Amino acid sequence: MTAYSGASATGSSAPPTRARAVVDLAAVRANVRALRDRAPRSELMAVVKSDGYGHGAVPCACAAREAGASWLATATPQEALALRAAGDTGRMLCWLWTPGGPWGEAIAADIDVSVSGMWALREAVEAVRTGGRPARVQLKIDTGLGRNGCAPDDWLELVGAARAAEAEGVLAVTGVWSHFACADEPGHPSIAAQLAVFRDAVAAAERAGLAPEVRHMANSPATLTLPESHFDLVRPGIAVYGVSPSPEIGQPADFGLRPAMTLAADIAQVKRVPAGHGVSYGHHYVTPGETTLALVPVGYADGIPRHASGSGPVLVGGKWRTVAGRVAMDQFVVDLGGDTAEVGDEAVLFGPGDRGEPTAEDWARAAGTIAYEIVTRIGQRVPRVYVNGPGHSD
Ligand SMILES: *Cc1c(COP(=O)(O)O)cnc(C)c1O
């Protein structure tokens, strides 16, 4: 898999941009290796849904493959088909189906399709009967998340129907899998309960004659902290990008992980204003004294949470500043106090933290959300710039 989408140049020939999300592909590779070390007896399925959590699905998928991810996963079939179109030929799973979905295309592309109920199994079987190759189907059991997945009461019916279709040669059941509700809260009683339901579901599938290649449950927090959940493969997403699933799990560095994305923008204006000057819509910030304001040219259209108005942290000139007043669609302001800056100086919103910049976790706290949302929501107007891509010696 060699195709890369989006910006890849970082040399002096690249035109300057207002803002950029620099994605360190060496960090992605190192994170995948660190996760494989955590689950040494399991394969690794790198989750690259939602454009690789905002980092760019194709470059991150390539990096994950290079570091030994034998599987990729996406939510939608369209995301999986896009990876095939970019040249990926390895094992791949997608799970978020609705009636009338592209079953035939996914099956033809040798993508494992997840089935959580009878309607989905019927659509997969129908796609094969109308001229497809046998489908690779993974059955998903809801072990307690209460979201996608077959209810335990319906499991035997689904398993029986899948086994019958398998016996006919229409499909192969390649996996049985599930997803945790609270793996990011170590010790939560639902974790052991879900594991018990999963083991029963796997046993029931085997009694019905199924012999899945892979059984899997572990998302990032479970990959990091719960070896008994690793089964045949682990399925981390956020940790691939070097972000911790939750403060309770720990800091990325505790696990040898490094945040891959650095979000920065070039200051677009610097000006002196008197005391008592209102700043941004609604004048929710009023300068406490004569001061210098700097304009940071990214806003909620770029994924900067408006909920971080008055609280989001930004590194300017080596110091942490705070968003002054409201985050607007395209811009926000920071108060530099007694300091100044030049137009064109870099404002770093978040990164790995080792240059003193805030992290995605800091923004999550400021906006009352999780770091997953901070990185994933960065908008398409912000170019992704890839560094340490293929050929870089790790
Ligand atoms: C998003 C997702 C994952 C990855 O979760 P992380 O917490 O990012 O590791 C795994 N499995 C399913 C079903 C998901 O939706």
The ligand as an SDF file (V2000), in Angstrom:
LIG
                    3D

 15 15  0  0  0  0  0  0  0  0999 V2000
  -13.8500    2.9450   17.5240 C   0  0  0  0  0  0  0  0  0  0  0  0
  -13.9050    1.5120   17.8170 C   0  0  0  0  0  0  0  0  0  0  0  0
  -12.7480    0.8310   18.2480 C   0  0  0  0  0  0  0  0  0  0  0  0
  -11.4760    1.5350   18.6600 C   0  0  0  0  0  0  0  0  0  0  0  0
  -11.6970    2.1340   19.9160 O   0  0  0  0  0  0  0  0  0  0  0  0
  -10.5390    2.9640   20.6630 P   0  0  0  0  0  0  0  0  0  0  0  0
  -11.0980    3.2810   21.9820 O   0  0  0  0  0  0  0  0  0  0  0  0
  -10.2860    4.1740   19.8060 O   0  0  0  0  0  0  0  0  0  0  0  0
   -9.3580    2.0670   20.7000 O   0  0  0  0  0  0  0  0  0  0  0  0
  -12.8120   -0.5450   18.3630 C   0  0  0  0  0  0  0  0  0  0  0  0
  -13.9690   -1.2150   18.0770 N   0  0  0  0  0  0  0  0  0  0  0  0
  -15.0940   -0.5820   17.7010 C   0  0  0  0  0  0  0  0  0  0  0  0
  -16.3250   -1.3470   17.4380 C   0  0  0  0  0  0  0  0  0  0  0  0
  -15.1130    0.8100   17.5720 C   0  0  0  0  0  0  0  0  0  0  0  0
  -16.2430    1.4280   17.2100 O   0  0  0  0  0  0  0  0  0  0  0  0
  1  2  1  0
  2  3  1  0
  2 14  2  0
  3  4  1  0
  3 10  2  0
  4  5  1  0
  5  6  1  0
  6  7  2  0
  6  8  1  0
  6  9  1  0
 10 11  1  0
 11 12  2  0
 12 13  1  0
 12 14  1  0
 14 15  1  0
M  END
$$$$
